[in-house]
Amino acid sequence: MDDGILRLRRFAIALTLGGMLMGVAATGALADPSHRANASANASAGTGEKPRAAASAQAKKYATDEVLRQGMANIAVLLDTSWQDVQGNKLQGPAYRELADKVERETVHIVRNCKLDERADQAFHEVLADMNQSLELMRRSKPQIQRTGAIALAQALRNYAKYFDHPGWSGPQPQ
């Protein structure tokens, strides 16, 4: 088997395992409070204790500030502009690198200027780590890896929307 293919497979496995580890690490920062409420309710069942009030249908999201909302909206627009070409496997290498550079400028601005409470900041840094990893993939030379980076960026944006209160959020959607 070609050495390049073996390296690509090893890289894909390492990337998958790295993503799993990031997910495990993020569990504490991004954990859904309803899981804890349900676990408490189940633990107290049959013991005579009253279960805690059931969590709301939608768990409370982390608060955002204007800098974070604007920066993330800008990133979503940047990706959305190329999203059809990413999905159709038509985006060319230099365009991926240019997109990565533009997104990185936005993330640097966010990190330098946003003011979040400690828990929200920790949770955002989990999303930011995923975004940075996706940008590194978009800067690689192989088109399939660059495309994987763009798709990973879209997933990071979906994770942001899942855990952060951002009214009117609209990010790239899978087809």
SULKA-V957823 format. One record per backbone hydrogen bond with DSSP energy under -1.0 kcal/mol. CO is the residue of the C=O (numbers start at 1). NH is the residue of the N-H. E is the energy in kcal/mol with one decimal. If there is no record, write none. Layout:
CO_NH_E / CO_NH_E
//
This chain:
2_6_-2.0 / 3_7_-2.4 / 4_8_-2.3 / 5_9_-2.7 / 6_10_-2.6 / 7_11_-2.6 / 8_12_-2.6 / 9_13_-2.4 / 10_14_-2.7 / 11_15_-2.9 / 12_16_-2.4 / 13_17_-2.8 / 14_18_-2.7 / 15_19_-2.5 / 16_20_-2.2 / 17_21_-2.5 / 18_22_-2.4 / 19_23_-2.2 / 20_24_-2.3 / 21_25_-2.7 / 22_26_-2.4 / 26_30_-3.3 / 27_31_-1.0 / 32_35_-1.6 / 33_37_-2.1 / 34_38_-2.7 / 35_39_-2.4 / 36_40_-2.3 / 37_41_-2.3 / 38_42_-2.6 / 39_43_-2.4 / 40_44_-1.8 / 44_47_-1.9 / 62_165_-3.2 / 65_69_-2.6 / 66_70_-2.9 / 67_71_-2.5 / 68_72_-2.7 / 69_73_-2.2 / 70_74_-2.5 / 71_75_-2.1 / 72_76_-2.4 / 73_77_-2.3 / 74_78_-2.5 / 75_79_-2.5 / 76_80_-2.9 / 77_81_-2.1 / 82_86_-2.3 / 83_87_-3.0 / 84_88_-2.3 / 85_90_-3.3 / 85_91_-1.0 / 86_89_-1.4 / 92_96_-1.4 / 93_97_-2.0 / 94_98_-2.4 / 95_99_-2.4 / 96_100_-2.6 / 97_101_-2.2 / 98_102_-2.2 / 99_103_-2.6 / 100_104_-2.4 / 101_105_-1.9 / 102_106_-1.6 / 103_107_-2.5 / 104_108_-2.5 / 105_109_-1.9 / 106_110_-2.4 / 107_111_-2.7 / 108_112_-2.2 / 109_113_-1.7 / 110_114_-3.0 / 117_121_-2.8 / 118_122_-2.4 / 119_123_-2.4 / 120_124_-2.8 / 121_125_-2.1 / 122_126_-1.1 / 123_127_-1.6 / 124_128_-3.1 / 125_129_-2.0 / 126_130_-1.6 / 127_131_-2.4 / 128_132_-2.9 / 129_133_-2.1 / 130_134_-2.1 / 131_135_-2.2 / 132_136_-1.9 / 133_137_-1.7 / 134_138_-2.0 / 137_140_-1.5 / 142_146_-2.3 / 143_147_-2.7 / 144_148_-2.0 / 145_149_-2.0 / 146_150_-1.9 / 147_151_-2.4 / 148_152_-2.5 / 149_153_-2.1 / 150_154_-2.0 / 151_155_-1.9 / 152_156_-2.3 / 153_157_-2.2 / 154_158_-2.0 / 155_159_-2.4 / 156_160_-2.3 / 157_161_-2.2 / 158_162_-1.8 / 159_163_-1.8 / 160_164_-2.0 / 163_62_-2.9 / 166_169_-1.7
//
